[in-house]
Amino acid sequence: MRAVVGVIGALVTLGVAALGLFTAQRLSSPPVSPPVASEPDARGNVATCEKSDAIGISRVVEIDTTGGAKFGLQHLKGYDFLRDKEVVLTFDDGPQPVSTAAVLKALRDECLKATFFEVGQPASWHPEITRRVIDAGMTLGTHTWSHKDLARDPYAKDLEKAVREIEMGNSTAHIAAAGAPVAPFFRFPDLQHSPSSLEYLAHRNMAVFSTDIDSRDFAMHKPEEVIYSVMSQLEKRGKGIVLLHDSHRNTAEALPELLRQLKLTGYKVVHMVPKEQLTTVPKYDEIVEHRENVSSSPRPGSASMYMYMPPQRSTVHTHKKNDQKTPANGGY
């Protein structure tokens, strides 16, 4: 009997020791590497600027998109790689011939780089603007094919339809870029996601970007309102990923002064680049290349065309809490 008790005691001792070793190993395991790495030679672009007092980029951050890394504290509570007084400039919903060109000029005048999340349909109509974005040294990400809210039905319940929106946007950007690199960077329309679409993007190794500073410029008619929205939020937060829209004329008009105020208040601009480039799915490449077979693709000139409409001064636009933001009312 004593022998049995002794054996049991020994086994218990060994089990406790093993558990302790397992716990110690878990506690002492190295932390997961952050999905970003800084490039130290970012200041080189200032030397090529015609303006000696240009802002320039302070540093370049390389994003590892493996596993669908998330960024931006609004909505996603993603990873924050910014230091105090640093901003990342991002633009949604382009390309548009006039406003996107004006945004590129304002950035070029200050030797700045930004990330553009383009919608597939306007990119298919204006591929030359997409190429100008890339030729200017900007990072090109994607924002679905037709700006559908993937957190709403039918996309929230039907993953295949959500995947179609995502992948057709990817393929269109890839085709419009004409062989130039496209980043595996994605932003959800309306900044709203479904769990299944978020999981799919992780499977595709596409980083998902929310925002820290939402300018809400789509709801503003005057450039000074856009400037105040961004600067007042930065005053409270001190840093952040800034969401603007290159599809809006008011934003394009506001940008030179907004950049001037960022400089005067001591903010530095960080540029994001991907570690790896976007890969597309051949099935959706083929669909986009033969998009005349896609019944949901309105052509330029149709009533449902995705485009910027200049604000009418006599019209007051209101957004109710439960209203869905769409391209027609200037949504994200």
Sequence and secondary structure as in RCSB ss.txt:
>XXXX:A:sequence
MRAVVGVIGALVTLGVAALGLFTAQRLSSPPVSPPVASEPDARGNVATCEKSDAIGISRVVEIDTTGGAKFGLQH
LKGYDFLRDKEVVLTFDDGPQPVSTAAVLKALRDECLKATFFEVGQPASWHPEITRRVIDAGMTLGTHTWSHKDL
ARDPYAKDLEKAVREIEMGNSTAHIAAAGAPVAPFFRFPDLQHSPSSLEYLAHRNMAVFSTDIDSRDFAMHKPEE
VIYSVMSQLEKRGKGIVLLHDSHRNTAEALPELLRQLKLTGYKVVHMVPKEQLTTVPKYDEIVEHRENVSSSPRP
GSASMYMYMPPQRSTVHTHKKNDQKTPANGGY
>XXXX:A:secstr
 HHHHHHHHHHHHHHHHHHHHHHHHHHHS     SEEEETTGGGGGGG S TT   EEEEEEE  TT  EE SBS
S  B    TTEEEEEEES   HHHHHHHHHHHHHTT   EEEE HHHHHH HHHHHHHHHTT EEEE  SS   T
TSTTTTT HHHHHHHHHHHHHHHHHHHTTS    EE  GGG   HHHHHHHHHTT EEE BSEE  GGG  SHHH
HHHHHHHHHHHHS EEEEEETT HHHHHHHHHHHHHHHHTT EEEEEEESS     HHHHHHHHTGGG TT   T
TSTT        TT      TT    GGGT  
